[in-house]
Amino acid sequence: MKYFIITDAHGFADQLQLALDKAGYDINNPEHFFISLGDLLDRGRQPRQILKFVLSIPRDRRILIKGNHEYLIEELINKGFYESHDLHNGTVQTIIDLEPSVDNFYSAVIKVSRNKLLNDYLASTVNYAEVGNNIFVHGWIPSKCHRELDSSLKRYNESYEKISNWRKGDWRRACWLNGMHLWQAGVRIKGKTIYCGHYHTSWGHCNIEKSSPEFGKDADFSPFINKGICALDSCCAYSGFINCVTIDISEDNNETK
């Protein structure tokens, strides 16, 4: 099986299709497997196209990881009103784009709660997946955070450590983590490669490799790859493209939850 891995498409269906085409993905090829590391919605204006595409992929040839934006849209629907973060994260616009025939936002929320595309997608998402020596997550694996107050700088310093039962950890919180930061801090799994999204890869190229600025015309949004990590978020809304990496792996010992 050849696995095609993307993340943080954020409603940019055209850019997603371009990335998959460039990588050689064929939805009709029984040996091609699609993995999304989460955040398929918000910011871009093509949520319906994105959802139709991923749901058209046979269930036995796809893994859809749940990201923080999937949590955000669930929370907005459950509370029935929006807050400032729902606006700047693009969740409000996603609700509107999913129900374009409704001109009132609150009516759209009610209608989108019964939206089959969205509900089928959310029901298909999992917190993580393991395939062979590969672990697929959105932010990073659940970890323990230690905070100490630096009185001289008047701020908290944070450090992280791996927890032994990470599979049963707090995935709602873990999907907000910067995987490159935790990898740098030593939160790794021996013999495994963790594939993650959520945080723009230019952060790793800038702050870990010291090879390019974090933003600007010379920023590098290509995959951040090192021993035990493959971070993929290209910050499509800023960079204009989506990363797609491919790997050939056995399907032995698969696990998704």
C-alpha positions in Angstrom: 0.0 0.0 0.0 1.2 3.5 -0.8 0.0 6.1 1.7 -0.7 9.7 0.7 -0.5 11.9 3.8 -1.8 15.5 4.0 -2.9 17.9 6.7 -4.6 21.2 7.4 -6.4 21.5 4.0 -8.6 24.1 5.8 -11.3 24.1 3.1 -9.0 24.7 0.2 -10.2 21.9 -2.1 -8.4 23.1 -5.2 -5.0 23.1 -3.5 -5.7 19.7 -2.0 -6.5 18.2 -5.3 -3.4 19.8 -6.8 -1.2 18.4 -4.1 -2.6 14.9 -4.5 -2.4 15.0 -8.3 1.3 16.1 -8.0 2.0 13.2 -5.7 0.3 10.7 -8.1 -2.8 9.8 -6.0 -5.5 7.9 -7.8 -8.7 7.4 -5.8 -9.5 4.4 -8.0 -6.2 2.6 -7.3 -6.9 -0.1 -4.6 -3.2 0.3 -3.4 -3.5 4.0 -2.8 -4.4 4.9 0.8 -5.4 8.5 1.9 -4.6 10.0 5.3 -5.7 13.4 6.5 -4.1 14.6 9.8 -7.0 16.8 10.5 -8.3 20.4 10.1 -10.0 19.8 6.7 -12.4 22.7 7.5 -12.3 26.5 8.2 -10.5 29.4 6.5 -11.0 28.2 2.9 -14.3 28.6 1.1 -14.7 25.0 -0.3 -15.8 22.9 2.7 -18.5 21.0 0.7 -16.0 20.0 -2.0 -13.5 18.9 0.6 -16.0 16.7 2.5 -17.5 15.2 -0.7 -14.1 14.2 -1.8 -12.8 12.6 1.4 -16.1 10.8 1.9 -16.0 9.4 -1.6 -12.8 7.5 -0.7 -13.6 3.9 0.3 -13.6 3.5 4.1 -11.0 0.8 4.0 -8.6 3.1 2.1 -8.7 6.3 4.3 -7.9 7.5 7.8 -9.3 10.8 8.9 -7.6 12.2 12.0 -9.6 14.7 14.2 -8.0 18.1 14.5 -8.7 21.1 16.6 -10.9 22.7 13.9 -13.1 19.6 13.9 -13.5 20.1 17.7 -14.2 23.8 17.1 -17.1 23.2 14.7 -18.6 20.6 17.0 -18.4 23.1 19.9 -20.0 25.9 17.9 -22.9 23.7 16.9 -23.4 22.5 20.4 -23.4 25.9 22.0 -25.5 27.5 19.2 -23.7 30.8 19.2 -20.3 32.1 18.1 -17.5 33.9 19.9 -14.6 35.9 18.6 -12.4 32.9 18.1 -15.1 31.3 15.9 -14.8 34.3 13.6 -11.1 34.5 13.2 -10.6 30.8 13.0 -13.1 30.7 10.1 -15.6 28.4 11.8 -18.5 30.8 11.3 -17.7 31.1 7.6 -17.6 27.3 7.3 -21.1 27.0 8.8 -22.4 29.6 6.2 -20.6 27.9 3.3 -22.0 24.5 4.3 -25.6 25.9 4.3 -25.5 28.6 1.6 -29.2 28.6 1.1 -29.8 29.9 4.6 -29.3 33.7 5.1 -29.5 33.7 8.9 -26.4 32.4 10.8 -28.4 30.9 13.7 -30.7 29.1 11.3 -27.7 27.8 9.5 -26.3 26.4 12.7 -29.5 24.5 13.3 -29.5 23.2 9.7 -25.8 22.3 9.7 -26.2 20.2 12.8 -28.2 17.9 10.6 -25.9 18.3 7.6 -25.2 14.7 6.4 -21.8 15.6 4.8 -20.5 17.1 8.0 -22.0 14.5 10.3 -20.7 11.6 8.2 -17.2 13.2 8.2 -17.1 13.9 11.9 -18.3 10.4 12.7 -15.4 9.0 10.5 -12.6 10.9 12.4 -10.3 9.2 14.9 -7.9 10.7 17.4 -4.8 8.8 16.2 -3.8 5.9 14.0 -0.9 3.5 14.1 0.3 1.7 11.0 3.4 -0.3 11.4 6.1 2.0 12.9 4.1 5.1 12.0 1.8 7.1 14.2 -0.6 9.7 12.7 -1.9 12.5 14.9 -2.9 16.1 14.5 -0.8 18.2 17.0 1.2 15.6 18.9 0.7 12.7 21.3 -0.8 13.5 24.7 2.0 14.7 27.0 2.5 16.1 30.5 3.2 19.8 30.7 5.2 21.4 33.5 5.0 25.1 34.0 7.4 27.1 36.2 7.2 30.9 36.8 10.3 32.8 35.8 10.0 35.8 38.1 12.8 37.7 36.4 11.0 37.6 33.0 7.5 37.5 34.5 6.5 34.6 32.4 6.0 30.8 32.6 8.5 28.4 31.2 7.0 25.2 29.9 8.6 21.8 29.7 7.0 18.5 28.5 7.4 14.8 29.1 5.9 11.7 27.5 3.3 9.9 29.4 3.3 6.1 29.2 -0.4 5.8 28.5 -0.5 8.4 25.8 -3.0 6.4 23.8 -5.6 7.0 26.5 -4.6 10.6 27.1 -6.4 13.9 26.5 -6.6 14.1 22.7 -8.7 17.2 22.8 -5.8 19.1 24.3 -3.1 17.2 22.4 -4.4 18.4 19.0 -3.5 22.0 19.9 0.2 21.1 20.6 3.1 22.2 18.4 4.5 18.8 17.5 7.9 20.2 16.4 8.3 21.9 19.8 7.5 18.7 21.7 9.8 16.6 19.5 12.6 19.1 20.2 11.8 18.8 23.9 12.3 15.1 23.7 8.7 13.8 23.6 9.3 11.0 21.1 8.5 7.3 20.7 11.5 5.1 20.2 11.4 3.3 16.8 8.4 5.2 15.6 7.8 8.2 13.3 5.1 10.6 14.3 3.3 12.4 11.4 1.7 15.6 12.6 0.0 18.8 11.4 -1.5 21.8 13.2 1.6 24.0 13.4 3.2 25.6 10.3 6.4 23.8 9.4 8.2 27.2 8.9 8.4 27.2 12.7 10.6 24.2 12.7 12.8 25.3 9.8 13.2 28.7 11.6 13.5 27.8 15.3 15.1 24.3 15.1 17.1 24.2 11.9 17.8 27.9 11.8 17.6 27.6 8.0 14.9 30.2 7.1 12.7 32.9 8.6 9.3 31.8 10.1 7.3 34.1 7.7 8.0 36.3 4.7 9.1 35.7 1.2 11.9 33.4 2.2 10.0 31.3 4.7 10.1 27.5 4.1 6.8 25.7 4.4 8.0 22.4 3.1 7.7 19.3 5.3 9.8 19.4 8.5 11.4 15.9 8.6 13.9 14.5 11.2 14.3 11.3 13.1 11.0 10.4 14.6 9.0 13.3 13.1 7.3 14.4 9.9 5.5 17.7 10.3 3.4 18.7 7.3 1.3 21.9 7.9 2.1 24.3 5.1 -0.2 27.1 6.4 -2.1 26.9 3.2 -4.0 30.2 3.8 -0.6 31.9 3.8 1.6 29.8 1.5 -1.1 28.9 -1.0 -0.2 25.2 -1.2 -0.6 21.9 0.7 2.1 19.4 1.4 1.6 15.8 0.6 4.1 13.0 1.5 4.0 9.4 0.4 5.2 6.3 2.2 5.0 2.6 1.4 4.2 0.6 4.6 2.7 -2.7 5.6 -0.8 -2.7 7.1 0.2 -5.1 9.9 -0.7 -4.0 13.4 -3.0 -1.1 12.4 -4.8 0.7 15.2 -7.1 3.7 15.1 -9.1 5.2 18.0 
